[in-house]
Amino acid sequence: MDPSGKCGKAYYIKVLKLLESYFSDKNWKSLFLNGGCYWLAETLHRGIDNSQIMINRVDEHCALAFENGLYDITGRISAKNFHRASPREINFMKKNYIPKFNTKMVEQYLAGVMV
């Protein structure tokens, strides 16, 4: 664990396990592949030091780079066609990558169990 207490891989795994316990649908991961990818990347980015939000404009998908890897809801993924998201691309994702779940409820759940 790093000195700040924010170990990237451990935090990532913890968040994914909590999301799995929150969503009852067996296909819950698809929510983060169809609109929720930016929400997940931003959520993880706030908790993982030295991480970068990356975008793949070809596939309209984003993920988080940390600890020499690129991760989305499915785990470590290929970095092909991904690049570091610019401020303009971040704004684009905020407006266009819309989750199909109640983000406020999920954020409240995570805040309550991540203490």
KABELFEN-V239161 format. One record per backbone hydrogen bond with DSSP energy under -1.0 kcal/mol. NH is the residue of the N-H (numbers start at 1). CO is the residue of the C=O. Records with the same first field share a line. If there is no record, write none. Layout:
NH=CO + CO
//
This chain:
5=2
11=7
12=8
13=9
14=10
15=11
16=12
17=13
18=14
19=15
20=16
21=17
22=18
23=19
28=25
30=27
31=28
32=29
33=30
36=31
40=36
41=37
42=38
43=39
44=40
45=41
46=42
48=44
51=48
52=65
54=63
55=83
56=61
61=56
63=54
64=71
65=52
66=69
69=66
71=64
72=75
75=72
77=70
82=79
83=55
85=53
90=86
91=87
92=88
93=89
94=90
95=91
96=92
97=93
98=96
103=101
106=102
107=103
108=104
109=105
110=106
111=107
112=108
113=109
114=110
//
